[in-house]
Amino acid sequence: MVVAGQMRANAAASYVTTSGSKLMYQGSPMVLRGVNFNNEPALACCGGPNIGSINVNQTDYAQAHNLGANHVRWGLDYNWYASNKTQFFSVLDQHLAWAA
């Protein structure tokens, strides 16, 4: 398949989009400032997989917020999901609540 010309996707107003090299949110330029919560002790590569060994809590999210973060990268391990979907979504929901 050959596509000629510029491709354009229409995104809902609540999504981050791009304009040239800028990230845009609701028509205004934005800068992402964030942290990486790797969850290394809980990952299969590093002693896990044990979802109970996640070493990030509500205090960490509060500190990120106080430092001006507006996003978080949160390390996941597929084994958490594969071994216990209910627990996986419960833990994920808790972290999303802390991040909100």
N, C-alpha and C positions, 0 to 999 in steps of 0.2 A: 504494500500500500504506500502511496506517495501522497503527502499532504503539502500543498503549496500555500504560502501565505501564513499569516500569524494566526495561531489557534487561541481562542479566548473561551474561558470557562466563566460562567456566572455563578458566584458564590453568594450564599445568604449573607445578609448584613452582619450577622453575629459571628462570622468566620474571619480569621486573619487571612488577608490576601497580600499580594505583592503589587508594587508599582515601581518598575525599574528595579533598583537594588534595595528599595525600602519595604519594610513590612507595614501593612496598613490595617487599622481596625476601625470600622465604622467611618471610613473616609479620612482618618487622621493617622499620621506616621506614629509608629510605636517602636519601642526598644524592649527586647526581652532581657530581663535580669533574673537569673535563676541559680539554683543549686542542684547538685547531683546527689541524691540519696541512693547510693549503690546497693545497700542491703547485703554487702559482701558476706557477712557471717551466715546468712540464710540461703545463699545461692549454692547450687550443686557443685560449682567449681571450687568452692572455698570452705568446705566443712558441712554444707547442707546436703540435700535440700531440706530445710526445716523452716517453715513459715513462722514458727514460734521464735526464731532467732533473729528476726528483723530488728535492727538496732536503731530505728527511727521512731520517734514518738511525738506527741502533741507539742512538746516543748521545742522540738527541732523545727516544726512548721511555724510556730510563733516567732522563733528567732529569725527564720528566713524572711518572714513578713516584716519584722522590725528592721531588717537590713535592706528592705526595698525590693525583695524578690517578687516577681509577678508570674513565675512558673517554676515547676519542680520536675526534674527527671527522676523517676522512681524505678529502681531496678526490679525486674520480675524474673521469676523462674518458672518455666512451664511445668516443672514437676509439682509445684504447689497446686496448680490447677488440676493436673492429671490425678493427683492422689486424693484430693478432697475439694471438690468444686464448691460445696457449701461454705467451708472454712475460707477458701480463697476469696470468694465474693464478700464474705463478712469482713475479712481483714482489709480488702480493697476498699469497701464502702467506708470503713472507719478512717482510713488514710485520706480518702477524698473529702470526708467531713472535716478533718483537721486542716486540710489544705484550703478549704473554701473560705 
